Amino acid sequence: LGNAMDTLDLSREDPRTLERYETSHINIGHKTLRKSDLGKQMLMARRLVESGCGFVTVHSAGWDMHADGNNPGVVPGFNMLGTTLDIAVSAFIGDLAERGLLEKTLLVITGDFGRTPKVNKKGGRDHWARLCTLAFAGGGLPGGAVIGRADQRNGEPADHPVSPKDMMGTIFHTLFDMGKLRVARGLPQQLIQQMEDMKPISGLI
């Protein structure tokens, strides 16, 4: 319990590290604005990783930029959320690298779906299932790789389409030694077979 409480206590952090992750100076939202806590969440994620936590989820909400009265348009939305994401994620990656944890940690950035390639009449974008954000960092993967490309209207994959199954295959093959899993005792054979059937994204592993 003591170690858990220490992990969750951000006051133990160096003030310079706290400043590095700081996003509370940016207000996010639409009808009601609030200070962004994404930087604090990513700092907590780093502390959890450092303490041995095997899986951490950070939720960044507000990306519905429909410009429909309940949500902002694309420009104000990205000025808020894109800026906070850039600050928090770059701090997280740099912090892990300096602590020797980046190669052992796989960061996955994705969403439930993408946004329409065409801006709507009100200056927003709507739900679009055929193309979505997916980015990896760390985990021993090569940095700076761009896999595939979109078509001219940015609505469909033009080549090398990546599916959710490919994403999961990349995660499994990055975090687990498949050879060791095959001979491990106690694991359901069906689970091992499913993991083997999910292939990693070509060009990353």
C-alpha positions as CSV (number, residue, x, y, z in Angstrom):
1,L,0.0,0.0,0.0
2,G,2.9,2.4,0.8
3,N,4.5,1.9,-2.6
4,A,1.1,2.5,-4.3
5,M,0.5,5.7,-2.4
6,D,4.1,6.9,-3.2
7,T,3.5,6.2,-6.9
8,L,0.3,8.3,-6.9
9,D,1.9,11.2,-5.1
10,L,2.9,13.7,-7.7
11,S,4.4,16.0,-5.1
12,R,7.4,13.6,-5.0
13,E,8.3,14.7,-8.6
14,D,11.1,17.2,-9.4
15,P,9.4,20.6,-10.0
16,R,11.2,20.7,-13.4
17,T,9.6,17.5,-14.4
18,L,6.2,18.8,-13.3
19,E,6.7,21.8,-15.4
20,R,7.7,19.7,-18.4
21,Y,4.4,17.9,-18.4
22,E,2.3,21.0,-17.5
23,T,-0.9,21.5,-19.7
24,S,-3.2,23.2,-17.1
25,H,-2.5,26.6,-18.7
26,I,-4.5,25.4,-21.7
27,N,-8.3,25.5,-21.4
28,I,-10.2,22.8,-23.2
29,G,-13.9,22.1,-23.9
30,H,-16.6,24.1,-25.6
31,K,-19.6,25.4,-23.7
32,T,-17.8,24.9,-20.4
33,L,-14.0,25.2,-20.4
34,R,-11.7,23.4,-17.9
35,K,-8.0,23.3,-17.5
36,S,-6.4,20.4,-19.3
37,D,-5.1,17.6,-17.1
38,L,-3.6,15.5,-19.8
39,G,0.0,16.3,-18.8
40,K,-0.7,15.2,-15.3
41,Q,-2.3,12.0,-16.5
42,M,0.7,11.2,-18.7
43,L,3.1,12.0,-15.8
44,M,1.0,9.6,-13.7
45,A,1.3,7.0,-16.4
46,R,5.1,7.3,-16.4
47,R,5.1,6.9,-12.6
48,L,2.9,3.8,-12.9
49,V,5.1,2.3,-15.6
50,E,8.2,3.0,-13.5
51,S,6.6,1.3,-10.5
52,G,6.0,-1.9,-12.6
53,C,2.4,-1.5,-13.8
54,G,2.0,-3.5,-16.9
55,F,-0.9,-1.7,-18.6
56,V,-2.0,1.9,-18.3
57,T,-4.8,3.7,-20.2
58,V,-5.0,7.5,-20.5
59,H,-8.2,8.9,-21.9
60,S,-8.2,12.1,-23.9
61,A,-11.7,13.3,-24.5
62,G,-13.2,16.0,-26.6
63,W,-12.2,15.1,-30.1
64,D,-15.7,15.3,-31.4
65,M,-15.2,18.5,-33.5
66,H,-18.6,18.6,-35.3
67,A,-19.1,22.4,-34.8
68,D,-22.7,21.6,-34.0
69,G,-23.2,23.8,-31.0
70,N,-22.2,21.1,-28.5
71,N,-18.7,20.6,-29.9
72,P,-16.1,23.0,-31.3
73,G,-15.0,23.2,-34.9
74,V,-11.7,21.8,-36.3
75,V,-9.5,24.8,-35.8
76,P,-10.4,25.7,-32.2
77,G,-10.6,22.0,-31.3
78,F,-7.1,21.2,-32.5
79,N,-5.7,24.3,-31.1
80,M,-6.8,23.0,-27.7
81,L,-6.4,19.3,-27.8
82,G,-3.6,19.0,-30.4
83,T,-1.4,21.4,-28.3
84,T,-2.0,19.5,-25.1
85,L,-1.4,16.1,-26.7
86,D,1.9,17.4,-28.2
87,I,3.1,18.7,-24.9
88,A,2.1,15.7,-22.8
89,V,3.2,12.9,-25.2
90,S,6.5,14.5,-26.0
91,A,7.2,14.9,-22.3
92,F,6.3,11.3,-21.7
93,I,8.5,9.9,-24.5
94,G,11.5,12.0,-23.5
95,D,11.0,11.2,-19.8
96,L,10.9,7.4,-20.5
97,A,14.0,7.6,-22.7
98,E,16.0,9.4,-20.1
99,R,15.0,6.8,-17.5
100,G,15.9,3.9,-19.8
101,L,12.3,2.8,-20.0
102,L,11.3,3.7,-23.5
103,E,12.5,0.4,-25.1
104,K,10.5,-1.5,-22.5
105,T,7.4,0.5,-22.9
106,L,5.1,0.6,-25.9
107,L,3.0,3.8,-26.3
108,V,-0.1,3.4,-28.5
109,I,-2.1,6.4,-29.6
110,T,-5.4,5.7,-31.3
111,G,-9.2,6.3,-31.2
112,D,-12.4,4.5,-31.8
113,F,-12.8,6.0,-35.3
114,G,-11.5,8.8,-37.5
115,R,-13.1,12.0,-38.8
116,T,-14.6,12.8,-42.2
117,P,-12.1,13.9,-44.8
118,K,-14.4,16.8,-45.8
119,V,-15.1,19.7,-43.4
120,N,-18.8,20.1,-42.9
121,K,-20.8,23.3,-43.6
122,K,-20.2,24.5,-40.0
123,G,-16.5,24.1,-40.1
124,G,-16.3,20.7,-38.2
125,R,-15.7,17.1,-39.0
126,D,-18.0,14.1,-38.3
127,H,-17.5,10.4,-37.6
128,W,-15.6,8.4,-40.2
129,A,-14.8,4.7,-39.8
130,R,-12.6,4.1,-42.8
131,L,-9.5,5.9,-41.7
132,C,-8.3,6.5,-38.1
133,T,-5.3,7.7,-36.2
134,L,-2.7,5.0,-35.1
135,A,0.7,5.8,-33.7
136,F,3.3,3.8,-31.8
137,A,6.4,4.9,-29.9
138,G,8.9,2.9,-27.9
139,G,8.8,-0.8,-27.4
140,G,11.8,-1.3,-29.5
141,L,10.0,-0.2,-32.7
142,P,11.9,1.9,-35.2
143,G,11.2,5.7,-34.7
144,G,10.0,7.9,-37.5
145,A,8.5,5.1,-39.7
146,V,5.4,6.0,-41.7
147,I,3.5,2.9,-42.9
148,G,1.1,3.3,-45.8
149,R,-0.6,6.4,-47.1
150,A,-4.1,7.8,-47.5
151,D,-5.8,8.6,-50.8
152,Q,-5.9,12.1,-52.2
153,R,-9.1,13.0,-50.3
154,N,-7.7,11.5,-47.0
155,G,-10.7,9.2,-46.7
156,E,-9.4,5.7,-47.6
157,P,-6.1,3.8,-47.4
158,A,-4.3,4.1,-50.7
159,D,-1.9,1.3,-49.9
160,H,-0.8,-0.9,-47.0
161,P,-4.1,-0.8,-45.1
162,V,-3.8,-1.6,-41.4
163,S,-6.6,-3.2,-39.5
164,P,-7.4,-3.5,-35.8
165,K,-6.1,-7.1,-36.0
166,D,-2.8,-5.8,-37.3
167,M,-2.7,-3.3,-34.5
168,M,-3.2,-6.0,-31.9
169,G,-0.7,-8.2,-33.6
170,T,1.9,-5.5,-33.4
171,I,1.2,-5.0,-29.7
172,F,1.4,-8.7,-29.0
173,H,4.6,-9.3,-30.9
174,T,6.2,-6.3,-29.4
175,L,5.4,-7.0,-25.8
176,F,5.6,-10.8,-25.7
177,D,8.2,-13.4,-26.8
178,M,6.0,-15.7,-28.9
179,G,8.6,-18.5,-28.6
180,K,8.4,-18.5,-24.8
181,L,4.6,-18.3,-24.9
182,R,4.4,-21.5,-27.0
183,V,6.1,-23.5,-24.3
184,A,4.7,-21.7,-21.3
185,R,2.5,-23.8,-19.0
186,G,-1.0,-22.9,-18.0
187,L,-1.9,-20.6,-20.9
188,P,-5.0,-21.6,-23.0
189,Q,-3.9,-23.0,-26.4
190,Q,-6.7,-21.0,-28.0
191,L,-5.2,-17.8,-26.7
192,I,-1.8,-18.6,-27.9
193,Q,-3.2,-19.5,-31.3
194,Q,-5.1,-16.2,-31.6
195,M,-1.9,-14.3,-30.7
196,E,0.1,-16.2,-33.4
197,D,-2.6,-15.6,-36.0
198,M,-2.4,-11.8,-35.4
199,K,0.6,-10.6,-37.5
200,P,2.4,-7.4,-36.7
201,I,2.4,-4.5,-39.2
202,S,4.8,-5.1,-41.9
203,G,7.7,-2.7,-41.8
204,L,7.6,-2.2,-38.1
205,I,8.7,-5.6,-36.8
